[in-house]
Amino acid sequence: MAKKNFADQPVPGISVYQRGTTWSFRVTTGKDPLSGERTRINRGGFADDEEAFTAAIKAKEKAERGRYLPPSHRSLGDFLDEWLASIEHSVKDSTFASYEDNVRYYVQPVIGHRNLQRDVTVQMLNTFYRHLLTDGRRKADNRSRMYEYWAAHKDKRSGKGPGPTEVARACDVSYHAARKAVWLFGRGRIPTAHDPGLSTKSVRNVHQILHAALYDAVAWGYIESNPAEYASLPRQNRKTRKKRKQQTWTVDELAAWLKLALQDRFAGMWVLAATTGMRRSELAGVERDDLDLDRGVLDIGPTRVVVRGRAQDEDGKSAAGERGISLDPFTVAMLRKHLTMLDEERKAFGEAYDPRGKLMCWETGKPLHPDTITSRFNLLVDRAGARRIRLHDVRHTYATLALDSGIDPKILSDRVGHANLNVTLGLYVHRSAGLDRDAAETIGKAITDALDTGQEPDS
């Protein structure tokens, strides 16, 4: 049977022809609505006339449905650069910085060179996510490098390590970063070793960025569909939750730390953290005018965050973050003392006093850098001899103690500024200890009574 000659098939709007050793097609799709000129699709490089004809039929069908995309050499990396530029002024600075860092460190080096239209598929994204889980860490871990150098060059007799100038020069970091690191190392705060893979949460963050970007790529007419919509995400590991379970203080541990913290200049801030569970960004950003001590109410709105090392003001983490919370008498009393101190300082500095009106500020009125709050917290923890936890874990401690005390979860959710109750329940209900004690003892007693009498307990 003779081979069918597709080049001679009379299909309206389609022509298939040979160019050198390969085959090409031309599809006439109609007229441009603005110019009135005929529009055509031309593609070449096919092995034979049958392959070219089949591709032409598909191109014609897509064009008639408005779904045909002309071939493009645009890479995923080029598109992501364009996408980031387009959203820069529509998201928070901190959000944009996070997006840009994730793209720069994790996406661009591995798959940024791949063709957006041809190569970025569900299968490729699945492989990419697996790679991130096992070998995706690319950001320099300067703290670990500095510690390795500091520990290796520590004097064995005195136990004293090299100073920040030497560490900065040897590890190619700033003097400020080296000074902070050396201070921490000298107090036994050494960095946690990182494995070569990213955490499940980090991989999911990368996926969310790609999903949003590729969604826009479809809207912009760069690709037909969003492959991230169907990609397989790594399973969240509940073991990490068990590790976090122990990172809260008991009420006695909290009190032991607070006794020392009450002697600090920012005693009012530490009390707020302990009695309200406010976030670090909220403590740094809260404004004096939002405090009404006569009513015992604090309105939480603006936050102060770190974007590429610099502190700047933003709105809250979410709409739920903007909230009013009641203050207990102890907190009100401590904040009255705090305001008295601020008034005296403002009077002393006069016109030189910073006018931004932050509740937590230095003697000059200058707002606190959020990282300074963390450093000061760690110093107080060490001086108090308390079990080391993160500053954010004071928030977890507050929430856990609140639930243990019988506070309604919905009220707690509103106070800590969660977007919805499910977030609160997912984070804290499994951490709260002792709430089921009565149930355990009641059921246990029923069983042991039955064993003693040889009878089954009443249903």
Steps between C-alpha positions, in 0.01 A plus 500: 500500500643839398584751772239775531626839381378750760649791310234455231202476738246774418430632853382863493745734669780240533801447277783254564827527309857379508795728573833327456494177698213601734134584464302810595141620510308822460157552651284797403287588802293793374539877517638719776205694648701823511718501187276284280806307382498124473662323795712192448674238712829368362704221650773278368755236592271195471644163400240425229182633344273292726651651818471849353139445391396364844660803673324733254158348580559548873620857450194582289262355762666698779497819295129462431440463874730792578747271679793493261825630642783576259824319592717702737860478619410673827661323795337446837764726654429785257129470567547499878710817477220662301237371742684625809534845344125504429395419859764700689268786582190290564629299798668590828873565488563204732288274279680611186840447662396147595380426145817641347729306735320172433520552125865608512630226729284200419332534159739688273815289563323169432223553242520869409661418164219265392260607228179628657267377230661169411683373809304608807269204552336325792764227485784753505356684800453172687867417441601853598313482832662166582839656427428789737411255776823306470759748373340838459677718755704765321491807725833542674488397864740767621423441867613136476814595305590760762445252782717234333783752466452639852492153659801377301713800606386517862775503760490165682621641832289811532209379286501840331437510127621748238349848498247640252765674286682172433177306447365763261820493293528120494133434416447798267211646699432844644653602831150553640397142413825359643469701823148373558602142422804507730287641781254211458771232476660625819171446683450149372249591229631299209322464164290197422646278230303508176452204271546553124127486432228756561220447747157396379369845584773669294425279199132582531587870510691464174204316349257774603716759326525293183128429506419872519755591232393230255136593556589845370700346214175339381317832530775676305478246218845353556386142574178306451454362852659519844709187568537593868125441537559126474847461651547267797606674820706333773303374796520707816678306772322501835827411676605864478196589708615265774836676508331833542280367778776544758585857395271674745559604858296393797342783698779466759770527231325802351485666841868429568601673177255785552643581845825599333331652193306739729833668580568572132430833331235328290322330790165615360574326169592172666181508708297565183665203331426275798139608560377550143708275273576791265733431208846658486397718206199620699705582808743701286228676300225576752436873538457690823175660382347153468529440876208599724596416856188651653291244310770233519503448122776484240427528127752300297547624145833601341790256517875549469679234297847428364545513123852408388644604834322834525204572727191656345135549587224297336136424561414183691570142399132462404168675548459300821829648622331838538313455825423646839592300809422546869783540749510360851567730801862382537578582137322836527708590808827408328407700191418804713856487631623461143308808382632704792853411392424599138353833609809585702727409210296697247515805729876462537570472126249765394492563124769237442259227613391269216141585402393159371316420821590136551408352836825305513793728427842616619564802719498723191165363381667304222305178423648162585647276233314165524830310508601706804193369682610143429858564610387670820260214575775240456727697731235513772432127463868424550532735797193347662636150446171406337453217253581636157205551270438738211337837552208376288459213743388747766196546276454122493540491877227760544258311273567166666458640851180673390349174376614315811322765705174430320495806269256452212702423182301753296583777747866394494498497119373858495754616760805358322381619159455174314313511170255236621435260787638201310848655507484528878366148547757354261790670677413476865232249595738206471759686707275584790573269790262401775164592351404136472612410852147475641390279210800271542451462874123443469535227240798343676311490829202334333723229358691436824173493697368240258817294540468515880135387498526266206218688329491708187453873552164653422472626143 
